[in-house]
Amino acid sequence: MGTLLIIDDNQNSTFYYYCSTGKKYILMRFLPETVTENKVYLSEQFTLLDKSEFMLWFAKEFNLPVKNYIVVTKENLLKIIMEELSQNGVITISNPSEFSQEGVDFKRGKQKVTFEELEIFFTCYPDSSERFTVFSRQEHVIRLYKQKILEKKNPISLVKKFNQLKKSIDTNLTLTGVTREVGELFKVGGKGLTKLNLPRNNFSETKAEILRLMTEQ
């Protein structure tokens, strides 16, 4: 059974599906423009259905069972991250690849960004020429937050921070479960972790690629 994490940004939402099969760990990352069998974008379907209906639909559409889910709005997530990591109104990120968006030039490597720049860095722009790189950027920012929280030695402070995060997300997991699943989703260089970026050229190719990954030894 798998876990589906959704970064809710309406039509620009991104979707992370994590599961394990034996000794193999799989992370599938879906862009919002992933086309469904009925030729509707994945992000559009997400906005049309309520949460429980979408989870059932997603599992059936891609033949990927969803046991656990975590839904967090981009706005709430970035506010929490900025509150925890910012110093004098900026945070330090490490950009995996150079790109420009919304009139802002992001150089490769470490740099300081404001909240507005962080939002551009984190947002999925479907018309981007290097659209799949958004996954690396989103994962990087979430890992920065996770590492900062885990550095806290005071268990009371740690629980307080996690409870703050829990209030901002919609999930069927406990606090411990959220911590475990997010840790698995965004671990760095995890042994045996296979990543798949989607979509392919059409729904049939996307479905075939998912099937190949789930069944290969």
Backbone as JSON, one array per atom type, in Angstrom:
{
  "sequence": "MGTLLIIDDNQNSTFYYYCSTGKKYILMRFLPETVTENKVYLSEQFTLLDKSEFMLWFAKEFNLPVKNYIVVTKENLLKIIMEELSQNGVITISNPSEFSQEGVDFKRGKQKVTFEELEIFFTCYPDSSERFTVFSRQEHVIRLYKQKILEKKNPISLVKKFNQLKKSIDTNLTLTGVTREVGELFKVGGKGLTKLNLPRNNFSETKAEILRLMTEQ",
  "N": [[0.84, -1.2, 0.0], [0.34, 2.34, -0.55], [1.49, 5.78, -0.01], [0.14, 8.95, -0.55], [1.19, 12.11, -1.17], [0.15, 15.4, -1.44], [0.85, 18.53, -2.67], [-0.96, 21.15, -2.41], [-1.88, 23.37, -4.74], [-3.93, 24.36, -6.21], [-4.54, 24.53, -9.63], [-1.88, 24.1, -10.12], [-0.96, 22.06, -8.58], [1.16, 19.53, -7.13], [2.06, 16.03, -7.04], [3.0, 13.36, -5.02], [3.78, 10.04, -4.88], [4.4, 7.38, -2.79], [5.74, 4.15, -2.19], [6.53, 0.79, -1.12], [7.95, -2.21, -2.34], [8.71, -5.23, -1.44], [12.13, -5.23, -1.17], [12.42, -2.93, -2.52], [12.06, 0.54, -2.95], [9.84, 3.02, -3.95], [9.31, 6.12, -5.52], [7.03, 8.06, -7.0], [6.54, 10.88, -8.99], [4.25, 13.25, -9.84], [3.41, 15.63, -12.24], [1.22, 18.52, -12.45], [0.0, 18.62, -14.97], [-0.34, 16.02, -15.81], [-2.0, 13.81, -17.83], [-5.18, 12.3, -17.64], [-7.14, 9.28, -18.16], [-9.54, 10.15, -19.21], [-8.73, 12.4, -20.44], [-8.39, 14.62, -18.83], [-6.64, 16.95, -16.87], [-4.53, 15.98, -14.15], [-4.34, 17.74, -11.94], [-6.63, 19.26, -12.32], [-8.64, 17.37, -11.94], [-8.24, 16.9, -9.28], [-9.17, 19.27, -8.15], [-11.84, 19.07, -8.75], [-12.99, 16.94, -7.39], [-13.94, 15.78, -4.09], [-11.85, 15.19, -1.21], [-11.79, 12.4, -0.31], [-13.04, 11.14, -2.47], [-11.22, 11.73, -4.49], [-8.91, 10.32, -3.7], [-9.76, 7.67, -3.96], [-10.36, 7.66, -6.68], [-7.82, 8.25, -7.83], [-6.33, 5.98, -7.07], [-7.65, 3.99, -8.53], [-7.45, 4.97, -11.16], [-4.68, 4.96, -11.76], [-3.94, 2.53, -10.93], [-2.75, 2.3, -8.4], [-2.61, 1.62, -5.18], [-3.86, 3.54, -2.47], [-3.17, 3.99, 0.73], [-2.51, 5.78, 2.77], [-2.71, 9.34, 3.13], [-1.55, 12.68, 2.63], [-2.26, 15.99, 2.62], [-1.38, 19.22, 1.89], [-1.59, 22.73, 1.76], [0.14, 24.83, -0.48], [0.59, 27.48, 0.28], [0.22, 27.52, 3.13], [2.23, 25.71, 3.87], [4.62, 26.99, 3.01], [4.57, 29.28, 4.58], [4.91, 28.24, 7.16], [7.44, 27.08, 6.86], [8.99, 29.33, 6.25], [8.68, 30.81, 8.6], [10.07, 29.23, 10.39], [12.67, 28.99, 9.34], [13.63, 31.46, 8.47], [15.87, 34.25, 8.6], [16.15, 37.48, 9.44], [14.19, 37.96, 7.52], [14.88, 36.46, 5.27], [15.77, 33.29, 3.76], [18.22, 30.68, 3.4], [18.81, 28.86, 0.53], [19.64, 26.04, -1.57], [20.06, 25.94, -4.8], [19.37, 23.54, -7.27], [19.62, 23.79, -10.06], [20.15, 26.28, -12.56], [17.7, 28.75, -13.3], [15.05, 30.87, -14.6], [12.22, 32.72, -13.57], [9.12, 34.41, -13.44], [10.39, 36.89, -13.68], [12.55, 36.68, -11.99], [15.87, 35.72, -11.47], [17.37, 32.72, -10.76], [20.29, 31.54, -9.6], [22.53, 28.74, -9.88], [23.27, 26.85, -6.98], [24.02, 27.98, -3.58], [21.97, 30.52, -2.14], [20.35, 33.48, -0.88], [16.92, 34.01, -0.21], [13.82, 35.84, -0.34], [10.47, 35.64, 1.06], [8.67, 35.91, -1.08], [10.32, 35.24, -3.24], [10.96, 32.65, -2.52], [8.49, 31.42, -2.82], [8.17, 31.53, -5.62], [10.35, 29.94, -6.34], [9.5, 27.5, -5.34], [7.13, 26.92, -6.6], [5.22, 25.13, -9.04], [5.46, 25.51, -12.44], [3.75, 24.81, -15.18], [4.38, 25.5, -17.83], [7.06, 25.66, -17.96], [10.32, 25.15, -19.34], [11.98, 23.3, -18.21], [10.44, 21.47, -16.63], [10.34, 19.26, -14.83], [12.25, 19.77, -12.9], [11.17, 21.08, -10.77], [10.43, 19.27, -8.83], [12.81, 18.54, -7.5], [13.41, 20.99, -6.35], [11.22, 21.48, -4.64], [11.44, 19.26, -2.91], [13.92, 19.78, -1.78], [13.46, 22.15, -0.26], [11.57, 21.24, 1.61], [13.09, 19.3, 2.9], [14.99, 20.95, 4.13], [13.43, 22.19, 6.08], [12.62, 19.95, 7.57], [15.11, 19.01, 8.54], [15.86, 21.17, 10.14], [13.89, 21.15, 12.13], [14.33, 18.65, 13.31], [16.73, 19.09, 14.52], [16.2, 20.21, 16.92], [16.56, 19.89, 20.37], [14.99, 19.89, 22.59], [12.33, 18.02, 23.63], [9.7, 18.9, 24.09], [9.52, 21.26, 22.64], [9.92, 20.2, 20.13], [7.66, 18.56, 19.74], [5.72, 20.55, 19.8], [6.29, 21.97, 17.45], [5.78, 20.03, 15.5], [3.08, 19.6, 15.96], [2.1, 22.05, 15.18], [2.56, 21.9, 12.45], [0.9, 19.74, 11.87], [-1.64, 20.82, 12.22], [-1.91, 22.24, 9.93], [-2.2, 20.55, 7.84], [-4.02, 18.04, 5.98], [-4.77, 14.84, 6.76], [-4.79, 11.24, 7.16], [-3.12, 10.14, 8.91], [-1.28, 9.63, 11.99], [0.62, 11.9, 14.1], [3.16, 10.8, 14.42], [3.13, 9.06, 12.26], [2.98, 10.83, 10.06], [5.48, 12.09, 10.31], [7.18, 9.91, 9.84], [6.46, 9.06, 7.21], [6.89, 11.37, 5.62], [9.58, 11.62, 6.05], [10.5, 9.33, 4.72], [9.64, 9.86, 2.12], [11.21, 12.06, 1.35], [13.88, 11.47, 1.76], [17.43, 11.64, 1.42], [19.19, 10.31, -1.21], [18.42, 7.68, -0.62], [18.9, 4.23, 0.02], [18.15, 1.98, -2.51], [16.01, 3.48, -3.42], [13.85, 4.28, -5.96], [13.07, 6.64, -8.39], [10.45, 8.08, -10.27], [9.5, 10.25, -12.76], [6.58, 11.83, -13.84], [4.19, 13.24, -16.18], [4.35, 10.85, -18.99], [4.3, 10.9, -22.57], [1.57, 10.49, -23.14], [-1.54, 9.25, -21.71], [-1.6, 6.41, -21.89], [1.13, 5.72, -22.15], [2.09, 6.74, -19.75], [0.71, 5.13, -17.88], [1.74, 2.63, -18.63], [4.43, 2.93, -17.96], [4.28, 3.18, -15.2], [3.29, 0.63, -14.55], [5.42, -0.94, -15.44], [7.47, -0.19, -13.65], [6.39, -0.98, -11.2], [6.25, -3.72, -11.4], [8.68, -4.79, -12.21], [11.6, -6.62, -11.3]],
  "CA": [[0.0, 0.0, 0.0], [1.16, 3.52, -0.72], [1.15, 7.07, 0.58], [0.05, 10.02, -1.54], [1.37, 13.47, -0.65], [-0.27, 16.4, -2.42], [1.1, 19.93, -2.37], [-2.15, 21.74, -3.0], [-1.72, 24.71, -5.31], [-4.99, 24.41, -7.22], [-4.18, 23.96, -10.93], [-0.44, 23.83, -10.16], [-0.64, 21.09, -7.52], [2.08, 18.42, -7.44], [1.63, 14.81, -6.39], [4.1, 12.43, -4.71], [3.27, 8.73, -4.45], [5.51, 6.56, -2.25], [5.39, 2.8, -1.75], [7.63, -0.17, -1.1], [7.62, -3.56, -2.78], [9.85, -6.03, -1.02], [13.28, -4.4, -0.79], [12.47, -1.79, -3.43], [11.28, 1.7, -2.52], [9.47, 3.74, -5.16], [8.72, 7.45, -5.39], [6.53, 8.58, -8.27], [6.27, 12.31, -8.86], [3.32, 13.61, -10.9], [3.17, 17.03, -12.51], [-0.22, 18.81, -12.54], [-0.54, 18.41, -16.32], [-0.48, 14.61, -16.12], [-3.31, 13.61, -18.46], [-5.89, 11.11, -17.21], [-7.75, 8.51, -19.24], [-10.6, 10.98, -19.8], [-8.06, 13.58, -20.98], [-8.47, 15.71, -17.86], [-5.39, 17.07, -16.13], [-4.57, 15.47, -12.78], [-4.62, 18.84, -11.01], [-8.02, 19.65, -12.49], [-9.43, 16.34, -11.29], [-8.07, 17.12, -7.84], [-10.03, 20.39, -7.74], [-13.23, 18.74, -9.01], [-13.47, 15.92, -6.46], [-13.56, 15.99, -2.7], [-10.63, 14.47, -0.85], [-11.96, 10.95, -0.29], [-13.32, 10.71, -3.84], [-10.0, 11.82, -5.29], [-8.01, 9.23, -3.33], [-10.29, 6.46, -4.58], [-10.2, 7.8, -8.13], [-6.4, 8.15, -8.16], [-5.93, 4.58, -6.92], [-8.21, 3.22, -9.64], [-6.97, 5.5, -12.44], [-3.29, 4.6, -12.01], [-3.71, 1.22, -10.33], [-1.8, 2.51, -7.31], [-3.4, 1.68, -3.95], [-3.55, 4.63, -1.56], [-3.55, 3.69, 2.11], [-2.35, 7.0, 3.55], [-2.64, 10.57, 2.35], [-1.16, 13.93, 3.28], [-2.56, 17.12, 1.74], [-0.99, 20.49, 2.5], [-1.6, 23.81, 0.79], [1.46, 25.44, -0.69], [0.68, 28.72, 1.05], [0.44, 27.2, 4.55], [3.52, 25.06, 4.02], [5.7, 27.96, 2.88], [4.53, 30.17, 5.74], [5.51, 27.5, 8.27], [8.87, 26.94, 6.57], [9.61, 30.66, 6.37], [8.69, 31.17, 10.02], [11.07, 28.43, 11.1], [14.02, 29.07, 8.77], [14.06, 32.8, 8.05], [16.69, 35.13, 9.41], [16.01, 38.83, 8.87], [13.3, 37.95, 6.37], [15.35, 35.64, 4.15], [16.31, 31.97, 4.09], [19.26, 30.21, 2.47], [18.48, 27.64, -0.21], [20.66, 25.58, -2.5], [19.33, 25.7, -6.04], [20.03, 22.48, -8.03], [19.91, 24.16, -11.45], [19.83, 27.67, -12.88], [16.47, 28.99, -14.06], [14.42, 32.18, -14.42], [10.77, 32.64, -13.54], [8.47, 35.6, -12.89], [11.34, 37.98, -13.65], [13.59, 36.43, -10.99], [16.91, 34.8, -11.92], [17.91, 31.87, -9.7], [21.56, 30.93, -9.98], [22.78, 27.43, -9.28], [24.03, 26.9, -5.73], [23.41, 28.62, -2.42], [21.57, 31.92, -2.25], [19.33, 33.9, 0.07], [15.69, 34.41, -0.89], [12.71, 36.34, 0.45], [9.3, 34.78, 0.98], [8.14, 35.99, -2.44], [11.22, 34.48, -4.11], [10.81, 31.24, -2.14], [7.26, 30.94, -3.44], [8.46, 31.31, -7.04], [11.27, 28.8, -6.38], [8.79, 26.29, -4.93], [5.91, 26.74, -7.4], [5.28, 24.39, -10.3], [4.98, 26.24, -13.61], [3.64, 23.8, -16.23], [4.93, 25.93, -19.11], [8.52, 25.75, -17.84], [11.05, 24.26, -20.25], [12.58, 22.25, -17.38], [9.34, 21.34, -15.67], [10.55, 18.24, -13.8], [13.18, 20.23, -11.86], [10.42, 21.57, -9.61], [10.41, 18.24, -7.8], [14.03, 18.68, -6.72], [13.33, 22.23, -5.56], [10.26, 21.28, -3.55], [12.01, 18.31, -1.96], [15.01, 20.46, -1.08], [12.9, 23.07, 0.74], [10.95, 20.44, 2.67], [14.18, 18.69, 3.69], [15.57, 22.0, 4.98], [12.54, 22.34, 7.24], [12.69, 18.72, 8.38], [16.39, 18.98, 9.23], [15.85, 22.2, 11.18], [13.03, 20.69, 13.22], [14.95, 17.51, 13.98], [17.87, 19.58, 15.29], [15.73, 20.67, 18.22], [16.85, 18.91, 21.4], [13.92, 19.91, 23.58], [11.21, 17.24, 23.1], [8.47, 19.69, 24.16], [9.58, 22.16, 21.49], [9.78, 19.37, 18.93], [6.24, 18.18, 19.62], [4.99, 21.78, 19.5], [6.48, 22.29, 16.04], [5.09, 19.04, 14.7], [1.65, 19.85, 16.1], [1.82, 23.21, 14.33], [2.49, 21.4, 11.08], [-0.26, 18.85, 11.78], [-2.84, 21.65, 12.09], [-1.94, 22.85, 8.6], [-2.33, 19.52, 6.82], [-5.16, 17.12, 6.04], [-4.16, 13.52, 6.67], [-5.37, 10.18, 7.97], [-2.01, 9.6, 9.7], [-0.94, 10.25, 13.26], [1.8, 12.75, 14.04], [4.31, 9.91, 14.19], [3.02, 8.55, 10.89], [3.36, 11.91, 9.14], [6.93, 12.24, 10.41], [7.82, 8.74, 9.2], [6.21, 9.04, 5.78], [7.58, 12.5, 4.99], [11.01, 11.26, 6.08], [10.75, 8.36, 3.66], [9.42, 10.52, 0.83], [12.21, 13.04, 0.98], [15.22, 11.13, 2.21], [18.45, 11.93, 0.41], [19.99, 9.18, -1.67], [18.03, 6.48, 0.1], [19.29, 2.98, -0.63], [17.07, 1.28, -3.18], [14.9, 4.37, -3.79], [13.7, 4.5, -7.4], [12.19, 7.76, -8.66], [9.85, 8.14, -11.61], [8.83, 11.51, -13.05], [5.46, 11.67, -14.75], [3.72, 12.23, -17.11], [4.98, 10.59, -20.27], [3.67, 11.62, -23.68], [0.12, 10.35, -23.09], [-1.98, 8.44, -20.57], [-1.2, 5.02, -22.08], [2.56, 5.61, -21.84], [2.23, 6.96, -18.31], [0.23, 3.92, -17.22], [2.68, 1.55, -18.93], [5.65, 3.18, -17.19], [3.96, 2.84, -13.81], [3.2, -0.83, -14.48], [6.78, -1.49, -15.57], [8.21, 0.04, -12.43], [5.79, -1.72, -10.09], [6.35, -5.16, -11.59], [10.04, -5.26, -12.48], [12.32, -7.14, -10.12]],
  "C": [[0.88, 1.25, 0.0], [0.64, 4.74, 0.0], [1.16, 8.11, -0.53], [0.15, 11.37, -0.83], [1.01, 14.45, -1.76], [0.08, 17.78, -1.89], [0.05, 20.71, -3.13], [-1.9, 23.18, -3.42], [-2.71, 24.87, -6.46], [-4.53, 23.78, -8.54], [-2.69, 23.64, -11.06], [-0.01, 22.84, -9.08], [0.31, 20.01, -8.03], [1.75, 17.24, -6.55], [2.82, 13.85, -6.24], [3.5, 11.13, -4.18], [4.46, 7.86, -4.03], [4.98, 5.2, -1.83], [6.65, 1.94, -1.72], [7.13, -1.53, -1.55], [8.82, -4.44, -2.47], [10.97, -5.14, -0.53], [13.39, -3.15, -1.65], [11.53, -0.69, -2.94], [11.07, 2.6, -3.73], [8.86, 5.08, -4.82], [8.33, 7.93, -6.78], [6.1, 10.03, -8.07], [5.47, 12.76, -10.08], [3.21, 15.12, -11.03], [1.66, 17.28, -12.64], [-0.81, 18.53, -13.9], [-0.54, 16.94, -16.74], [-1.9, 14.35, -16.63], [-3.91, 12.28, -18.01], [-6.52, 10.41, -18.4], [-8.84, 9.31, -19.94], [-10.07, 12.31, -20.32], [-8.29, 14.84, -20.13], [-7.15, 15.76, -17.11], [-5.58, 16.58, -14.69], [-4.93, 16.56, -11.78], [-6.07, 19.3, -11.11], [-8.95, 18.66, -11.8], [-9.38, 16.51, -9.77], [-8.99, 18.24, -7.35], [-11.51, 20.06, -7.91], [-13.83, 17.78, -7.99], [-13.15, 16.31, -5.02], [-12.42, 15.02, -2.36], [-10.78, 12.95, -0.95], [-12.23, 10.41, -1.69], [-12.06, 10.72, -4.68], [-9.06, 10.67, -4.97], [-8.46, 7.92, -3.98], [-10.1, 6.49, -6.09], [-8.75, 7.62, -8.54], [-5.94, 6.7, -8.11], [-6.41, 3.74, -8.1], [-7.61, 3.65, -10.98], [-5.57, 5.01, -12.78], [-2.92, 3.23, -11.45], [-2.63, 1.27, -9.25], [-2.59, 2.65, -6.0], [-2.92, 2.79, -3.01], [-4.08, 4.28, -0.17], [-3.54, 4.96, 2.96], [-2.27, 8.21, 2.63], [-2.23, 11.73, 3.24], [-1.41, 15.04, 2.27], [-2.22, 18.4, 2.49], [-1.02, 21.58, 1.43], [-0.21, 24.42, 0.71], [1.63, 26.68, 0.2], [0.97, 28.44, 2.53], [1.82, 26.6, 4.77], [4.66, 26.07, 3.97], [5.72, 28.95, 4.05], [5.19, 29.51, 6.94], [7.02, 27.4, 8.08], [9.59, 28.27, 6.76], [9.72, 31.08, 7.83], [9.81, 30.46, 10.76], [12.5, 28.73, 10.63], [14.54, 30.48, 8.52], [14.91, 33.5, 9.1], [16.7, 36.49, 8.74], [15.22, 38.82, 7.57], [13.76, 37.17, 5.16], [15.77, 34.27, 4.66], [17.32, 31.57, 3.03], [18.83, 28.9, 1.84], [19.68, 27.25, -1.07], [19.94, 25.13, -3.77], [20.06, 24.65, -6.89], [20.37, 22.85, -9.47], [19.42, 25.57, -11.72], [18.53, 27.77, -13.67], [15.95, 30.4, -13.76], [12.91, 32.01, -14.47], [10.22, 33.9, -12.91], [9.43, 36.79, -12.75], [12.46, 37.84, -12.64], [14.58, 35.41, -11.55], [17.47, 34.03, -10.72], [19.18, 31.21, -10.22], [21.7, 29.57, -9.32], [23.61, 27.6, -8.02], [23.3, 27.66, -4.64], [23.11, 30.08, -2.68], [20.48, 32.21, -1.22], [18.11, 34.4, -0.69], [14.67, 34.93, 0.12], [11.55, 35.36, 0.34], [8.74, 34.76, -0.44], [9.0, 35.17, -3.4], [11.14, 32.99, -3.8], [9.57, 30.65, -2.79], [7.46, 30.66, -4.92], [9.35, 30.07, -7.21], [10.53, 27.48, -6.19], [7.62, 25.94, -5.86], [6.18, 25.96, -8.69], [4.67, 25.22, -11.41], [4.94, 25.27, -14.79], [4.27, 24.19, -17.56], [6.46, 26.04, -19.08], [9.21, 24.75, -18.76], [11.71, 23.11, -19.49], [11.62, 21.92, -16.25], [9.61, 20.34, -14.56], [11.48, 18.71, -12.68], [12.45, 20.78, -10.64], [10.39, 20.54, -8.49], [11.63, 18.35, -6.9], [13.98, 19.92, -5.83], [12.37, 22.07, -4.38], [10.82, 20.34, -2.49], [13.11, 18.96, -1.14], [14.48, 21.36, 0.04], [12.28, 22.3, 1.9], [12.01, 19.77, 3.54], [14.84, 19.71, 4.6], [14.75, 22.17, 6.25], [12.64, 21.14, 8.16], [13.99, 18.67, 9.18], [16.45, 19.99, 10.37], [15.04, 21.76, 12.38], [13.71, 19.57, 14.01], [16.19, 17.89, 14.78], [17.48, 20.0, 16.71], [15.91, 19.56, 19.26], [15.74, 18.8, 22.43], [12.7, 19.16, 23.03], [9.88, 18.0, 23.12], [8.39, 20.63, 22.96], [9.36, 21.4, 20.2], [8.32, 19.0, 18.69], [5.4, 19.39, 19.24], [5.09, 22.12, 18.01], [5.74, 21.31, 15.14], [3.57, 19.22, 14.79], [1.22, 21.05, 15.27], [1.67, 22.78, 12.88], [1.23, 20.56, 10.88], [-1.55, 19.64, 11.59], [-3.0, 22.22, 10.68], [-2.11, 21.83, 7.48], [-3.59, 18.7, 7.04], [-4.6, 15.73, 5.81], [-4.94, 12.51, 7.5], [-4.31, 9.53, 8.85], [-1.91, 10.31, 11.05], [0.27, 11.15, 13.07], [3.05, 11.93, 13.75], [4.32, 9.39, 12.76], [3.41, 9.58, 9.85], [4.87, 12.08, 9.12], [7.66, 11.13, 9.67], [7.67, 8.81, 7.68], [6.92, 10.18, 5.05], [9.08, 12.23, 4.97], [11.37, 10.3, 4.97], [10.64, 9.01, 2.27], [10.6, 11.35, 0.39], [13.6, 12.75, 1.55], [16.2, 11.32, 1.07], [19.21, 10.66, 0.06], [19.69, 7.89, -0.96], [18.38, 5.22, -0.68], [18.06, 2.31, -1.24], [15.91, 2.15, -3.59], [14.92, 4.63, -5.29], [12.69, 5.61, -7.62], [11.7, 7.73, -10.1], [9.11, 9.46, -11.75], [7.76, 11.31, -14.11], [4.81, 13.03, -14.99], [4.71, 11.91, -18.21], [4.16, 11.32, -21.36], [2.14, 11.57, -23.67], [-0.24, 9.42, -21.94], [-1.51, 6.99, -20.69], [0.27, 4.81, -21.72], [2.82, 5.82, -20.35], [1.85, 5.71, -17.54], [1.2, 2.76, -17.42], [3.96, 1.69, -18.11], [5.44, 2.85, -15.72], [3.93, 1.33, -13.63], [4.58, -1.46, -14.55], [7.54, -1.36, -14.26], [7.69, -0.81, -11.27], [6.01, -3.23, -10.2], [7.76, -5.67, -11.81], [10.73, -5.65, -11.18], [13.55, -6.29, -9.84]]
}
